[in-house]
Amino acid sequence: MIGTIRINLIVATVAGIFTFALSIGNNLLLSTCLKSVYSFLILFVLSFGFRWVLGLMIGAEHAAVGTAQSLPAEDSPVGQSLDLTTPDLDDETRQMMKANLGDNNVSTATDMQFSPLNPPKLVTKNNLDPEQLAGALRRMSED
């Protein structure tokens, strides 16, 4: 847990006073005091929970940093960091890129010829038997 109980008392006291100040104009004195005490107690307990979660997060971060520093350089785990820098292009890389682009342009131009799409034509039936339509409708309504 991070901090001391003094943090809980300060947060809860400020919340209690704030609740009292906002509630005194609309409620009786007893009701206002009761609501202020409730807000004090609730925020006192919630501050413990918040401090505990914060302590876990910072404790886990310190543990991860401690284990990473304790490992020797040759045993460091691979993939623990991400390098987002782009390497400089050297002459070999430029030549490889030019060779790949030159080969692709020549092969794609000869391999790919334009051919229009010929979808199958839809056929409609104009003369249907009414008995067959009624039978199909009965079968569909049974399902």
Number of C-alpha atoms within 10 A of each C-alpha: 15 15 11 10 12 9 15 20 17 15 15 24 19 14 21 23 16 14 19 21 12 12 17 15 10 9 13 11 13 10 14 20 18 14 17 24 18 16 20 24 18 14 21 20 13 15 19 18 13 15 18 15 14 14 15 14 13 14 14 12 11 12 12 12 11 11 10 15 11 10 11 8 9 6 8 13 10 6 7 7 7 6 6 6 6 6 6 7 8 8 9 9 11 11 11 11 12 12 11 11 11 11 11 11 10 10 10 10 9 8 8 8 8 6 6 6 6 6 6 6 6 5 6 6 5 6 6 8 8 9 9 10 11 11 11 11 11 11 10 9 8 6 5
